[in-house]
Amino acid sequence: SMAAKAGCIGLTGTNARPSVAPTWGTEGMFGTNPFTLGVPTDEPFDFNFDCATSTIQNGKIEFYERSGKPTPAGLVVTKDGDTMTDSGEILRQMRAGNCALLPLGGLGEETGGYKGYGFAMFVEFLSSILQDGAYGKDLDGKDAEGNIRPYQLGHFFIAIDTNHFMGEEIARKKAGDILRSMRASKKAPGEERIYNAGEKE
């Protein structure tokens, strides 16, 4: 949001403790690795999109548990490749390393799980290789003897100055036009509104 307010396109991300399995895997090897984008617009709000690269995050499963609800099927995989829905059991098994979250797109290639896996790896790369930072299992919060240690997460921040291209005013207008065209598109039956990222917030 700071980049967008300054007329720049912003890209940020962070790696996280290993809880997500790669496509065709069942072991948590990388984090939810959120990826955030900000684009300046001429709207009352800028386009701000903050999204984990996994289908679900631990916090949502904790919410389901507190609400007494199951976690929807297909978001968590066991070491045997099965799905889990008991929210409390998922949290216990996650801590024990017996299940993992799935990347955006889900299990396998048919539903596009490789897409979330690829985005997660992009975040992992930019959060670790540029500064020789920790990644994957090194972010599990434990040392070689199993003692608790701080999470050494990595982050990256990129800002693209629109004034080095067509200029901030043109960039903001074009981005606003794109958002307005999305909101003006045909809505699903019974739906009154299409939103853009950052608008509800």
Disulfide bonds with the S-S distance in Angstrom:
none
